[in-house]
Every structure is written in structure tokens, then in C-alpha cells.
């Protein structure tokens, strides 16, 4: 085992000063390009110029997020005044600094522009030309011309908050967490009107129905509105820390974090994508929005780890869109997704999303499901049972057809036999260490066939790594990154994402403030992650600050508890070539 990072109590990096935070924030804002985008779409060409530039406003919001505080407008004004008094906002034209009205008014301008689709990402003037008032498309590397959506606003800012050389991966994990609106309830429904009716859970903790004379109202989306917040909706929050599943009123935050490639060392768990949706909404649609925004911001996504909240949706809403984008899904299976169904031709069967020959022994067809209460040894032993299925598994021969999505598979007794089948002489030449099927010689079986699987066949359940196996567990185990980030978000690193974290109403306004909060959390997480590993803070290196002590010299003598190597590293798993994705 390699020595792991130090414990948080062993290394306590100095708090980031306002001067350092401003320099970091300026770098982030410049990297995001958002100041220029907002200026090109929201600035008018007549009248007096803005007293506070978009760049300065974005810097103020970002600094406030870095300095570990709730994203409340009054507190943001205090931060702006503090920065002004310290001479850190030279671009402010007004002698008295930045006012509360300027902060609120311009935040609402951004929100309204995003809601109305009025903010356009401009073309790069170095790549595109203006002719007769029309903007012509430039080369493919020009990313202009599209609308700036709330999710793209977040993706640009969050990606800019992580230096390029810190995280290099094409694998990501997505999950949603609840965020309660600050508006008071005026009515309650024990069974919320969630978009996906299958999610309704009568056993979830919830009080009895109550209504008042005017509540609930009918919102613009046709769902019940229980508060003055026009976008907050009732939904379910998962049970955790001994608390049962319950009903809440607010928003679902869909967050994307990077995870290491198979076989690679750990990477910092930071947020790179955010999509804010009304509570109880369609997770699949929201997840695809977050994925598209992250890709539009320049990220390459090859693999996405997701839980049953996404993968259990109908294939047309989740599996098919991911496949169309060339993204491999690694997911858990719902109880209803498990079991045995007929294969695409006689002699084949689908079991737990994997295509097998029907020679698969009965004892391996209905194995117990892993449970969170199992010990690590019990989970490993169960995975070994699932591994016994692998010799009977069909393997892909080609990449999916680019036009139809269909794919060719070969049976386990073809080319490189993984079992011995009497109907396939090549396989019978193999040693007795391989399992021998009970196929009857001369009777057709599926062990040696090659076949085509259409794109929509078992798309909801199919995965490259067979579900439940040790390799699948190693790959899916990387999803702990998003759980770790959510725990940081709910009560660590100076952040407590709970009701009243941002006291504004409306989906987009909350989304904007939450984005700046996540940017600040990213900066602090990167600082702590590197300090615990006795490495230099990448943002201090980026701004040329040398005030930090040499953590290696100061803390290198301290005991570092050996850290267990991740399962996917111990197994020697590697990312597959594109042909086998």
C-alpha cells in the first residue's frame, strides 16, 4: 500500500487572503470568457457606461464564494465593500464602491438574459468575419454562435476554476442533491406531483395535506406551486444519516465531477458541471442538459457513471441520448432491471443486462444483489460469483455502426474460446481449466455464433463490463467521487448547502449564486487536496504567490497512514480503445 494523504488536522493551509482571492478570481473570470459574453449581449450602445464592469461584478461574486460564506446578496455587498476599501477594485467608477442595488440589479439582468435566451456566445473575431451585418460561421474551433444557457454559464465558470494541468480525464460521475427554497410553504401535498409518476412513494416521510384559500397555485409548467418562489416544486430527497426518504420543496441540483480513468491515480473531487431543475423533475432530461453544457464548454466525455435515478429512466430519455453522444454509461441496475430474458436468437439469453449463451448454468442466473450493509469481504466474495459468468459472456467484435448503432458480438467459443463446447471443436482443444458446457453435440447452441444486436435492444441495461462482476465493481466504485463532493457541499470546507444558503427566488437566480458557491468550493478543495499530499496549491502557482510554506519540509516527517489502492487500479483495468467502447 502506498502512503496516503495526511489527515486534515495535520495540515491546515493558511486562509486565502482577499488580495489572493481577487487575483485567483480574475484568472477564473478571464479563463471563462463570461465577462466578454455578457458585455456583447447585455451592454447597450447608448447612454453612460456601467459604473461597475461585468468583469468586476463576476470577480466580486467569485471572491465571495472563495471566502467561505453563504451566497446572500447582503453578504456579497459586504465583501464588495471590503474589497473596495482595501483598494482591490480599481475598476469601480463610483467613489462609494459597489452598492447592493448594483449587485442585485445586474444579477437579475444576467438571470433574465439567460431565461429569455438573450445572451449569445459571440464568434471569435480572429476566426470569423462580419459582412453586410451578417456573422458568418468560422472554423470548427470557434465555439461562438450558440446561446449561453444557465448550465453553460456554470460549466464555463466551473471548468475555469480548475487549472488545466490538474485534472486530465474523460470519465465523469453525475448525481443530484436537493436544495430547499427559502420561500415559506403555503400548502402541502403528502404525495407530490412529480414529473415521473413511477417515483411517487407513499412510504416517504411527509405530513398530511393542507391547503389555504389560494394555495396551491398552478405553476407555468402545469405543476403545483406551494410557495411564492415561482420555480420551486415538491420532490423527494433520499434518506441518509439515519433519516428516512422525505418530501421537500425546492430544486434538484445535478452536479458532474471528474473521476480517474481506469487504472489511474486519484484526482481531486471538484464540480465541473451544474444544472438546477425544479424538485421532482425529470432527472434524465436534466442530466442530459448538464452533459451537453459540459461538452459545449470544451470537456471530452467518454464515460459517465450514474445511479439508478438516471439509468432507470426509459432508454429513449437516457441510454439512447448518451449513446448518440458517444458516451459509455456505467450504472447500477434497479431490481426490476435484473433477471433473465430471451436473447436475440435461440441459444442466447440476456441476464442482468449481459448477453450470454444459454449454456450459462442455472446456479449463476439468479445471484443475490450487493447490499450496502455487506462488508468489503462479503462484497468481494459475491463479485467472484458474478465473475463465474464471464466465460459464458458474448464479447463485442466491432464498434457500434455509426449510422444505425447496431453492433456485432461473438460467442464465447469463437476465436479465443473461454469455455469448452462440444459443438465447437476449437474450444474442445482448450485445457480442462476452462468450464465445459452441457451442450449436446449436434444440437444447435449459442456458444459459437456471431450475431448483431440492434441499438435499442436492452439499451437500458446493457454495459461494457458485466454488471456485478469484480471489474464492474472497480469501475462503478469510482462514483464515490460525487458522493464525496456532495458531503463536502452539505457541511464541510465552510459550506453548508441548506435552506437560506441563497435567499433569492427563482431557478436561475439560485442557479447563478450556487455556481459561484461551487467555484469557491473548488478553489478551497484544490488547496486542501494538494496540501494534504504535500504539493503546492495550483492556484497559488498560477498567480505567482510564494507566501505558502513548503508543506513538504514542514509536514513531511509526519506519519501518513497507508491508503488502500482503488479496486480498479489493483485489477489493472484500462480504458478500452474506441472500437470496444
Order of alpha helices (4+ residues) and beta strands (2+ residues): beta-alpha-alpha-alpha-alpha-alpha-beta-beta-alpha-beta-beta-beta-beta-beta-beta-alpha-beta-alpha-alpha-beta-beta-beta-beta-alpha-beta-beta-alpha-beta-alpha-alpha-alpha-alpha-alpha-beta-alpha
